[in-house]
């Protein structure tokens, strides 16, 4: 059952609060919102609003519902006025992208922080959004919420059929609680909260810090630096056998915005590319595209993570009318080009 929104939708008379809107995925979501006619977009910064603290979340919702000329300037993504539309709380849409994220190494080193920060941010923000009368809450989950041995492709109905892969289970479970909360608040309060499950993202503006980055930016940076240093070998974690699905960040942003417009249902919806690739093949593709001429060496003392990841994206296609458009190798080329252009300035 789709429960797609059949009513005509316009961003022009909405005010949109995008947590994490200055981050990797969020920056593209904000751009998409402006392209689709949004005039009043709010992007809180962690230095102003620590979303793990109830007081800060409460202050954020209060600031988000002020008359436009009273909204703190640091909260506004644009100074443009939207005109004199009715600012009832129901015109506020909250898109919750803020998260404490990282790769396998970061998840292993800081499991408690990943659990606490993500759980507290999501639970309090959704609660206060409901309490303040927000019209819609768009919760972004994670593919890490799926059980370790989910049959591939992952179907949304398999979410509860086992425990997540151990290295990122605390993060995955904290984010999965947003689905429980969204469904509970919809059932008891009639609150319009939806839950989306994007697969691993990649693209320009990603995090290339080797301490916290995911596999694609980490491999791109390592390959380029190894090439520049004339290294003969490039060490990669695991044995290369696990498979992953990756979604280009602009495609993900488009999917989130479309879901915000069109979907008003209780069931989770996967956002993926439908393209599964082995880590070994991924590493070889990145080596080829970056021009590294040395040898790949697999460090099998390091964990592989989940054996396979690939999403069933039929719900998104049927319910949202959305599917990914960027071919994987083209997306990788764009990501590598962006990193080469920006690394000298420190924008990694």
N, C-alpha and C positions, 0 to 999 in steps of 0.2 A: 504494500500500500504506500503510495508516494507521498501523500499530504503536501504536495507542492503548493506554493502560494500562487493562487490564481488572480489575485488582485494586482492592478497596475502598480508598479513600484517606481519611486523616484527618490534619488539620493538628495535632491536639492532642498527638500524640506526636512531632512534628517540632520541630527548632530551625531557624529560617530566618534566614539572613544576607542582608540586602538592601543591597547597595552602592548609594549614591545614594538611600537610603530617606528622606532628609530633603529631597530635591529635589522638583521639580514632579511628575513621574510617580511617583516613589518614595513620596511621601507618600500617594498614593491606593492604591498597591499594599499598603503597610503597613496602611492602614485595612481593605482587603478581606481581608487575612490574619486580622486580629483578628475581623472579622465572621464568618469561616468557621471559627473555633475555634482559631486559633493562639494559643499561650500564651507562647512564647519566641521573640521576634523581635529580631534584632540589627541596628542601624543604625550603621555606622561613620561618623565625621566626618572630613573631610579634614585637620582640624587635629591629629587623633590618629593617623591612618593615611594617609600619602601613598601611594596605590596605584600610583604610578609607580615606587616604590622596593621592591626585592625584600625588604629587611629588614622593611618595614612590612607587606607582604602576608603574609609568614611569621608575623609577630607576630599579625596579625589572625586567621589560621586557628587558631593556637594558643590565642588568647583565646576564640575562638568555640567551642572544644571543651572548655573548662574546666567543672567542676561549676558549676551556676547561681550559687551563692553566691560563686564566685570569678571570675565574669565581671566585667570592669570596669563600674562603674555607668554610665559615659558611653557604653558600647556597647549597653546595653539600651534597646529602644524601650518596654518595659513592665517594671515591677518585679514583675509578677504571677508567681507560681510555677506551674509546669505540673504539679507532682506528681512522683512518683518514677519516671518512666519510664526505660528503659534508654537512656543517652546513648552509644550506639555511634556512631562517625563516620558510618556509613551513614544515620543519621537527620538529618544536616545537609543542608539544601537551600540552595544558593547561587543567588540571583537577582541577576545583575549588571546594574544599571541605571546605575551611575556612568559619566559620560562628560563630555568637554570639548566643548561644543556651542555653536553660534551660527548666525546667519543668513549670507547671502551676503557681507556686508561683513566680518564677523568671519573667515569662512573665507578670504577673499582676503588679509586682513591678516596672518593667523597660520597659514598652511598647515602649517608645520613643527611647531608646537606641537600642532595638531589631530591630525596624524599620530602624533607620538611619544607624546603623553599617552594617546591612546586605544589605541594598539597595546600599549604597555607595561602599562597597567592590565589589559587583558583577558588577555594571554598569561600573565603571571605569576600572576594570580588563578586562572585555570583550571588551570594547572599545579600550583599548591599545593593547590587543592581536590582534584584527583585524588590528589596525593601523600599528603594527609592522610585519604583514604578517604571524602570526602563522597559522599552517596548520589545527588545530582543537581546539575547545573549548568545554569541557565537563562540563556543568553546573548541579549542584546538587540542586534540589528543596527540597520540604518537603511535607509530607502528610497534614500538617497544612494549605496548600494552598487550599484544597478542601472546598467547601461550607459546612456549619454546618449540613445541612440535606440532604446530598448527599445519594441517594439510595445505599445500600450495595449489592454487592461489588462495590467500587468506580471505575468507568470507566474514562479513560483519557478525553473523550469527555464531561464529566460532570463538568470539572474544573471551568467553567464560569457560572454555573447555580445557583449562589447565593453567599452570603457573608460568609466568614469563621467563625468558632466558635470564640466568642468574646475574650476569654482569650488569644488566641495566633494569632489573626487576623493580628496585625501589623507585626509580624514576617513572617507569612504565605504569606501575600501580598507582602512584600519586596522580598521574595524569588521567588514569582510567576512573578515578573517583569523581572526576568532573562529569562523566557520563552518568554515574549513579545519581549525583546531585541534580543534574539537568532533568533526568526522568522523574526523580522524586518531587522536584519543585513544579514540574509540569503537572504531575498527578494531583498534588495537594493544592497548589496555588494557581494553576493554569498559566504558569510562567513560560513564555516562549523561548526556551533555551534549546539550541541544537548543538550537535557534537560531530566534528569532522576528524577523520583519521588520515593525515598525510603520511606518505612513506618518506624515506630519507630524502632530504632536499639537497640541491647543489646549485651553484651558479655564481655570477658576479656578486661581490660584497659579502661572500661567505667568510667564516672565521678561519684564518690560515695560521693561527697560533698552534704550534705542534703539541703543546701541553693539553689543549682542550678541543682541538679540531676533530671533525669527522674524517672518514677515510678519503674522500675525493680531494678536499683541499690539502690534507696532509700529504697525500701522494704527489700532488702537483708541486707543492713547495719542495718536497724532498727531491723529486726528479730534477727540477730546475736548478736547485742548489748543488746537487751532485754533479750535474752537467758542468756547471760553472767551475767547480773545484777540480774537475778532471777525475772524479772518483770512478773506480772500476766496478763498484758494487752498490746496490741500493737495497737496504734491508726493509722487509715488509713483515708485519705481524701475521702470525698464524701460518696455515699451509696453503692458502689460496682457494680452498675448496668451497667455502660458503658462498651462497649466492645472495645478491641484494637487488632491490629495485630502487631506482632513483627518479626523482621528479624535479624537473627544472623549476627554479624558484618562481619565475614569472608565470608559469602554468599553474603552480600552486596558488599564487596570489589571485589569479583569475578565478580559480575554483572556489576559493574562500569568499570572494566578493559575489560571485554568482549564487552560491549557497545562501549568503546573507539576504539576497534579493528574493530567491525563489523557493527556499525550503523552510518549512515550519513543522517538521515532524519530530517524533521522539527517538527514532532509530538512528544509530551511528551510520556515517557514510564515509567509505574509503575514498581517498584522493591519491591516485597513483598513475603511473605511465603505462602499466601493463608490460613493461620490458624488464626481464630478469637477466642478470649477468653475474658470472662467477667473479670473485675478487681477483683471481689469477688473470682472467681476461681483461678485467678493468685495469689492473696494474700494467699489463702489456700495452693496452690502448693508450694510457697516459704516458708511458715511456715513449711510445711512437710519436704522439702528438707534441710532446715537449722536446723531443730530439735527444733524449738521454741515450747514450750508446753503450752503457755498461750492462752488467748482469743483475738480474733480480735474485735476491737471496731471501728465502723464507725462514723466519725465526719461529720455529714450531713450539718453542717454550712459551710463547705468548698465546692468549686465547683467541679462538676463532669467532666467538660470539654465536648468535643464533645460526643454525645450519643453513636455513633457507628463508628468504623473505621475498614475497611477491604478492601483490594484492589483486583481489577480484574487484574490478572497477565498474561492474555492470550497474550497480545502484546509482553511481554518480552520472553515468551516461543516461540512464532511464529517468531518474528523478530530477536531475539538475540540467540535463542537456549539455553536460560538460565532458570534455576529454582532453588529455594532454596533447599538445601540438608540436613540441620541440623534439626533433630526433636526438637521440642520446649523444652521438658523436659531435653533432653541431653544438649542443649545449656545453659539452666538454671544451670544444674549441673556444667558445665565447668566454668560458670561465678562465681558461689558461691565458687568453689575451688580456682579460681584465686584470688578472694577478700580475702579469708582466708589466702592465701599464701603471699599476698603483703601488707595487711593492717598494719602489724607491722613495715614495712619499710617506711610507709608514702606514698606509691604509691597507691593512691586511684583514 
